[in-house]
Amino acid sequence: MPEPERTSVTYATRAEELRASPPMFRSPLLDKVTRVHPAVVPTLFVPIIGAFLYFAVDRGLGSPLGLVLWVAIGYVAWTLTEYWLHRIVFHFEPEKGIGARLHWMIHGVHHDHPNDPMRLVMPPSASLPLGALFVGLYHLLLPAGQANALCAGFFAGYLAYDMTHYLLHHRVPRSRLGRRLREHHMRHHFQDDTVAFGISAPWWDTVFGTAPASRRAQASSPVAEPAPQTRS
């Protein structure tokens, strides 16, 4: 595997460091596929979700209630995948060797440069193969109609997660829910990366005991978060 570039760079400001986009591979071609514009995600996955809904009905899941139920199950399946993938895989941090390199490439670079606008959503080179594994698994376990409806909910959850993640780093939400999601995620980045693993579904942190301390408990140690980016 080509070794990622981890050159020592001095940044003029903290904001420039947070927004920096260091090369991940020595090869310019390989490095290019690690970056993706956020608009690529809905462009790819909205048609994919629509196709799964069509095939769910086409393959025998004709009941509207059944369709909604299996889409909802798929959404919940995604939120659990989001939480445990982030907690177990992304935060498995070997200290040296190829494991350390892989960790930096998969997730460490995001913690080093969390406002890099081209590495805040998963590139298709990673999301499509990973998604195909889940599609295969669900079709092995379930009849075609239910499996397709579940996949529609699963990828709708993924789309919501990726867009939420991008917006939390690049916008200041105006809604109460948006502000709470941003605070939750910024605590993970800038206070304690052993808590707050749920991004679009923070309730799993409460369920699994990884919720960050309350605002009152943190009053003497406010979250130091970066200035949001208003454009990419």
Phi, psi and chi 1 to 4 in degrees:
 res  aa     phi    psi   chi1   chi2   chi3   chi4
   1 MET       -  132.4  173.1  179.0  -64.8      -
   2 PRO   -61.6  139.2  -20.7   31.5      -      -
   3 GLU   -77.4  131.7 -177.5  176.9   -7.9      -
   4 PRO   -66.9  147.3   24.0  -32.4      -      -
   5 GLU   -77.2  125.8  -67.0  -80.5    1.9      -
   6 ARG  -131.9   63.5  -61.4 -164.0   64.5  179.4
   7 THR   -76.5  152.5   55.3      -      -      -
   8 SER   -82.7  120.0  176.9      -      -      -
   9 VAL  -127.7  137.9  178.4      -      -      -
  10 THR   -99.1  123.7  -59.0      -      -      -
  11 TYR  -101.4  145.2  -61.0   96.6      -      -
  12 ALA   -67.9  -37.1      -      -      -      -
  13 THR  -136.7  162.5   66.3      -      -      -
  14 ARG   -63.1  -38.3  174.4   64.7  168.8  158.0
  15 ALA   -62.0  -39.3      -      -      -      -
  16 GLU   -65.9  -38.7  -71.5  179.9   -2.7      -
  17 GLU   -63.8  -43.8  179.2 -177.5   -0.4      -
  18 LEU   -65.8  -30.5  -65.8  172.7      -      -
  19 ARG   -92.4   -8.9 -170.4  177.8  168.7   83.5
  20 ALA   -60.8  155.1      -      -      -      -
  21 SER  -131.4   78.3 -174.3      -      -      -
  22 PRO   -69.2  153.3   27.9  -35.7      -      -
  23 PRO   -65.8  142.8   22.8  -32.8      -      -
  24 MET   -98.9  -27.4 -167.4  171.2  -73.3      -
  25 PHE  -129.2  155.1  -68.3  100.3      -      -
  26 ARG   -68.8  -33.2  -63.8 -175.5 -174.0  -82.0
  27 SER   -75.1  122.3  164.7      -      -      -
  28 PRO   -58.4  -35.7  -23.4   33.8      -      -
  29 LEU   -66.5  -47.1  179.4   60.8      -      -
  30 LEU   -64.5  -40.0  -74.0  176.1      -      -
  31 ASP   -63.8  -33.3 -169.7   65.8      -      -
  32 LYS   -62.1  -36.8 -172.8  175.1 -178.2  178.9
  33 VAL   -76.1   -5.5  -58.3      -      -      -
  34 THR   -86.3   -6.6   69.8      -      -      -
  35 ARG  -114.2  142.5  -63.5 -178.3  172.9   89.2
  36 VAL  -152.2  138.6   59.3      -      -      -
  37 HIS   -72.4  139.8 -168.5  -78.6      -      -
  38 PRO   -60.0  -25.3   18.1  -31.8      -      -
  39 ALA   -66.1  -19.8      -      -      -      -
  40 VAL   -64.1  -33.7  170.2      -      -      -
  41 VAL   -64.9  -54.8  179.1      -      -      -
  42 PRO   -65.4  -31.9   18.7  -30.2      -      -
  43 THR   -59.2  -38.2  -59.7      -      -      -
  44 LEU   -80.9  -46.7  -82.7  176.2      -      -
  45 PHE   -89.8  -21.8  -78.3   93.7      -      -
  46 VAL   -63.0  -47.4  167.8      -      -      -
  47 PRO   -63.1  -35.8  -22.8   34.0      -      -
  48 ILE   -63.5  -43.7  -71.9  173.0      -      -
  49 ILE   -62.5  -43.9  -66.3  163.6      -      -
  50 GLY   -60.8  -39.7      -      -      -      -
  51 ALA   -65.0  -40.8      -      -      -      -
  52 PHE   -65.4  -38.0  -83.4  121.2      -      -
  53 LEU   -64.0  -43.2  -70.7  172.3      -      -
  54 TYR   -60.3  -48.8  170.9   81.2      -      -
  55 PHE   -70.6  -25.5  -74.7  115.4      -      -
  56 ALA   -62.3  -44.9      -      -      -      -
  57 VAL   -71.7  -41.6  175.1      -      -      -
  58 ASP   -63.4  -31.2 -175.1   63.2      -      -
  59 ARG   -95.4   18.0  -61.4  -59.8  170.5   85.4
  60 GLY   113.0   -3.8      -      -      -      -
  61 LEU   -90.8   75.2 -165.6   60.5      -      -
  62 GLY   -86.3  -16.3      -      -      -      -
  63 SER   -74.8  122.7  164.1      -      -      -
  64 PRO   -57.3  -39.7  -25.0   34.6      -      -
  65 LEU   -64.9  -42.5 -179.1   60.4      -      -
  66 GLY   -63.9  -39.3      -      -      -      -
  67 LEU   -62.0  -48.0 -178.0   65.6      -      -
  68 VAL   -61.9  -42.0  170.4      -      -      -
  69 LEU   -61.1  -46.7  175.6   62.9      -      -
  70 TRP   -73.2  -31.0  -79.5  102.3      -      -
  71 VAL   -65.2  -41.8  167.9      -      -      -
  72 ALA   -63.6  -40.4      -      -      -      -
  73 ILE   -61.9  -40.8  -69.2  171.1      -      -
  74 GLY   -62.8  -39.8      -      -      -      -
  75 TYR   -62.6  -45.8  168.6   74.5      -      -
  76 VAL   -62.2  -39.9  173.1      -      -      -
  77 ALA   -59.7  -40.1      -      -      -      -
  78 TRP   -63.8  -45.7  164.5 -102.9      -      -
  79 THR   -60.8  -36.9   61.7      -      -      -
  80 LEU   -68.9  -38.4  -77.0  166.7      -      -
  81 THR   -63.3  -44.7  -58.2      -      -      -
  82 GLU   -55.4  -48.5  172.7 -167.5  -39.2      -
  83 TYR   -64.0  -52.3  175.9   87.2      -      -
  84 TRP   -75.6  -31.2  -74.4  108.5      -      -
  85 LEU   -62.9  -44.6 -167.1   67.3      -      -
  86 HIS   -65.7  -45.0 -170.0 -173.6      -      -
  87 ARG   -72.9  -44.8 -179.9  175.3  176.5  178.8
  88 ILE   -91.6  -46.9  -59.9  -60.3      -      -
  89 VAL   -84.7  -53.6  178.2      -      -      -
  90 PHE   -66.4  -28.7  -69.1  176.6      -      -
  91 HIS  -107.9   21.9  -80.1  -89.2      -      -
  92 PHE   -84.0  112.4  174.2   65.9      -      -
  93 GLU  -121.9   83.0  -57.7 -178.0   34.3      -
  94 PRO   -60.6  150.8  -20.3   32.3      -      -
  95 GLU   -83.4  -23.5  -65.7 -177.2   -2.2      -
  96 LYS  -156.6  174.5   57.3 -175.7  178.5 -179.8
  97 GLY    76.8 -162.2      -      -      -      -
  98 ILE   -64.9  -30.5 -169.1  170.9      -      -
  99 GLY   -62.5  -42.2      -      -      -      -
 100 ALA   -64.7  -39.7      -      -      -      -
 101 ARG   -63.5  -45.3  -66.5  177.3 -168.2  172.3
 102 LEU   -62.9  -42.0  -75.4  172.3      -      -
 103 HIS   -60.2  -44.3  168.8 -100.1      -      -
 104 TRP   -62.3  -41.1 -176.2   79.3      -      -
 105 MET   -68.3  -38.7  -67.6  165.1   63.9      -
 106 ILE   -76.7  -42.0  -67.9  170.0      -      -
 107 HIS  -146.2  -28.8 -163.2   60.0      -      -
 108 GLY   -59.9  -37.9      -      -      -      -
 109 VAL   -62.2  -32.4   66.9      -      -      -
 110 HIS   -68.8  -36.2  174.8   55.5      -      -
 111 HIS   -73.4  -32.0  -86.5  -95.7      -      -
 112 ASP   -71.2  -37.6  -71.0  -13.6      -      -
 113 HIS  -135.3   69.6  -52.4  -76.2      -      -
 114 PRO   -69.3  -13.8   24.7  -35.0      -      -
 115 ASN  -104.6   13.9  -78.2   -8.0      -      -
 116 ASP   -60.3  110.9  176.9   -7.2      -      -
 117 PRO   -68.4  -17.2   25.1  -34.0      -      -
 118 MET  -101.3    2.8  -57.0  -58.7  -78.2      -
 119 ARG  -129.7   35.7  -71.5 -162.4  178.4  119.6
 120 LEU  -104.2   -9.7  -82.4  173.6      -      -
 121 VAL  -123.6  157.0  -63.1      -      -      -
 122 MET   -75.6  129.6 -169.1  177.4  -65.4      -
 123 PRO   -67.5  149.6   24.0  -33.3      -      -
 124 PRO   -57.1  -27.3  -24.9   34.2      -      -
 125 SER   -61.5  -20.9   56.8      -      -      -
 126 ALA  -106.4  -43.3      -      -      -      -
 127 SER   -69.3  -38.1   62.7      -      -      -
 128 LEU   -69.0  -47.5  -67.9  178.5      -      -
 129 PRO   -62.4  -40.7  -23.3   34.1      -      -
 130 LEU   -65.0  -42.4 -175.4   60.5      -      -
 131 GLY   -62.7  -37.2      -      -      -      -
 132 ALA   -62.2  -34.2      -      -      -      -
 133 LEU   -63.2  -42.8  -68.4  176.0      -      -
 134 PHE   -68.3  -39.5  -77.4   98.6      -      -
 135 VAL   -59.0  -46.4  171.2      -      -      -
 136 GLY   -60.2  -42.7      -      -      -      -
 137 LEU   -62.3  -46.9  173.9   64.4      -      -
 138 TYR   -66.3  -34.3  -65.1  143.6      -      -
 139 HIS   -75.1  -23.3  -83.2   80.8      -      -
 140 LEU   -72.6  -33.0  -78.3  174.6      -      -
 141 LEU   -91.0  -24.3  -63.3  175.8      -      -
 142 LEU  -130.7  157.6  -64.1  167.1      -      -
 143 PRO   -60.1  158.5  -21.9   32.7      -      -
 144 ALA   -58.5  -43.0      -      -      -      -
 145 GLY   -61.1  -50.7      -      -      -      -
 146 GLN   -64.3  -40.5  -73.1   89.9  -29.1      -
 147 ALA   -63.2  -42.1      -      -      -      -
 148 ASN   -67.5  -39.4  -77.0  -53.6      -      -
 149 ALA   -66.0  -41.3      -      -      -      -
 150 LEU   -61.1  -41.8 -169.7  152.2      -      -
 151 CYS   -63.8  -37.4  -73.2      -      -      -
 152 ALA   -60.5  -45.9      -      -      -      -
 153 GLY   -66.8  -37.7      -      -      -      -
 154 PHE   -61.6  -48.0 -173.6   87.0      -      -
 155 PHE   -76.3  -26.4  -73.2  113.8      -      -
 156 ALA   -64.9  -40.1      -      -      -      -
 157 GLY   -63.6  -41.1      -      -      -      -
 158 TYR   -62.9  -44.2  165.6   71.9      -      -
 159 LEU   -60.6  -44.2  177.2   59.8      -      -
 160 ALA   -61.4  -41.5      -      -      -      -
 161 TYR   -61.7  -50.5  149.6   76.4      -      -
 162 ASP   -64.5  -41.5 -120.0   -1.5      -      -
 163 MET   -70.0  -37.7  -66.1  -63.7   94.3      -
 164 THR   -62.2  -45.0  -62.3      -      -      -
 165 HIS   -59.7  -44.6 -172.2 -141.6      -      -
 166 TYR   -61.4  -47.5 -179.3   84.1      -      -
 167 LEU   -66.4  -35.2  -68.6  172.8      -      -
 168 LEU   -63.8  -29.2  -66.6 -178.3      -      -
 169 HIS   -88.6  -21.5  -78.8  -83.1      -      -
 170 HIS  -121.3    2.2  -78.9  -91.6      -      -
 171 ARG  -141.2  155.0  -61.5  -71.0 -173.0  -85.8
 172 VAL  -100.2  109.1  175.6      -      -      -
 173 PRO   -62.9  147.4  -19.6   32.4      -      -
 174 ARG   -96.3  -26.0  -64.8 -175.7  178.8 -178.3
 175 SER   -78.8  157.6   68.2      -      -      -
 176 ARG   -62.0  -42.4 -177.9  178.2  178.2 -176.9
 177 LEU   -63.1  -45.0  173.7   60.8      -      -
 178 GLY   -60.8  -41.5      -      -      -      -
 179 ARG   -65.4  -37.2  -69.3 -165.5  -60.2  -90.9
 180 ARG   -69.2  -39.9  -68.4 -170.0   67.2  177.5
 181 LEU   -63.0  -41.4  -72.3  173.5      -      -
 182 ARG   -66.0  -44.4  178.6  173.8  165.1   83.4
 183 GLU   -60.9  -43.2  178.4 -170.7   -1.0      -
 184 HIS   -58.5  -46.8 -173.4   83.3      -      -
 185 HIS   -72.5  -37.2 -169.6   50.2      -      -
 186 MET   -66.6  -31.2  -67.3  -55.7  108.4      -
 187 ARG   -62.1  -38.1  -72.6 -173.3 -174.9  -81.6
 188 HIS   -63.5  -41.1  174.3   77.4      -      -
 189 HIS   -77.1  -39.7  -89.1  -76.2      -      -
 190 PHE  -118.0   -2.3  -60.9  101.5      -      -
 191 GLN  -119.7  -55.0  -86.6 -170.6  -13.2      -
 192 ASP  -155.2  108.9 -175.4   -5.1      -      -
 193 ASP   -84.1   11.7   66.4    2.4      -      -
 194 THR   -99.6    7.5   66.1      -      -      -
 195 VAL  -133.7  172.9  -61.3      -      -      -
 196 ALA    59.7   57.2      -      -      -      -
 197 PHE   -85.6  -22.7  -64.7  104.6      -      -
 198 GLY   -78.1  128.3      -      -      -      -
 199 ILE  -103.1  -59.8  -62.3  169.2      -      -
 200 SER   -88.3  -12.8   69.0      -      -      -
 201 ALA  -133.4   69.0      -      -      -      -
 202 PRO   -69.3  -12.1   24.9  -34.1      -      -
 203 TRP   -63.4  -24.8   52.2   82.9      -      -
 204 TRP   -67.0  -24.7  -70.0  123.5      -      -
 205 ASP   -64.5  -36.3  -74.4  -65.5      -      -
 206 THR   -68.1  -43.7  -59.9      -      -      -
 207 VAL   -62.7  -42.2  171.9      -      -      -
 208 PHE  -101.0   10.7  -64.1  116.5      -      -
 209 GLY    76.7   26.5      -      -      -      -
 210 THR  -119.8   23.1   54.1      -      -      -
 211 ALA   -71.7  141.5      -      -      -      -
 212 PRO   -69.5  163.3   24.6  -32.6      -      -
 213 ALA   -60.9  153.9      -      -      -      -
 214 SER   -65.7  164.0   66.2      -      -      -
 215 ARG   -58.3  -39.1  -72.3 -169.6 -162.4  179.0
 216 ARG   -62.8  -42.8 -178.1  174.6  -62.5  177.3
 217 ALA   -68.8  -24.4      -      -      -      -
 218 GLN   -99.6    7.2  -68.8  -71.3  -17.6      -
 219 ALA   -57.8  -33.2      -      -      -      -
 220 SER   -84.3   -3.6   60.8      -      -      -
 221 SER  -139.2   75.5  178.7      -      -      -
 222 PRO   -64.2  154.0   24.4  -34.1      -      -
 223 VAL   -70.3  127.5  176.1      -      -      -
 224 ALA   -96.6  102.1      -      -      -      -
 225 GLU  -114.5  155.4   60.3  177.9   82.0      -
 226 PRO   -75.0  156.5   30.0  -36.1      -      -
 227 ALA   -63.4  133.5      -      -      -      -
 228 PRO   -67.3  153.0   28.3  -36.0      -      -
 229 GLN   -93.6  133.6  -55.1  -65.3  -34.7      -
 230 THR   -93.7   -9.0   57.6      -      -      -
 231 ARG  -155.2  158.5   59.8 -176.4 -179.1 -178.9
 232 SER  -112.4      -   60.4      -      -      -
